Amino acid sequence: MQVEIVFLCTLISVTISVATFYIARRQEAKSQSKEDTERIVRIEEKLDSTLQSIEQMQLDDKDFSKGLQKLENRVTIVEQTLKQIKKEE
């Protein structure tokens, strides 16, 4: 009779231990999944910010190129005017 009680207590203890282990493992997996999701969201935010910065730089570069083109046209006009003035002299 005492052997059966000891065996029953041992069996209950092992069952509780195994159940606790699996519950802790599930909670850890959920926690890890949540951390991974938060990390991915932060990375996506940084990528979006970087993309916006790159797009702004591209727009600035286009504006700069347009400005240079206008200056080039003005310099060409000035050069042509100077050539005409030299021919007239």
Secondary structure, DSSP 8 states (H G I E B T S, - for coil): -HHHHHHHHHHHHHHHHHHHHHHHHHHHHHHHHHHHHHHHHHHHHHHHHHHHHHHHHHHHHHHHHHHHHHHHHHHHHHHHHHHHHHHH-
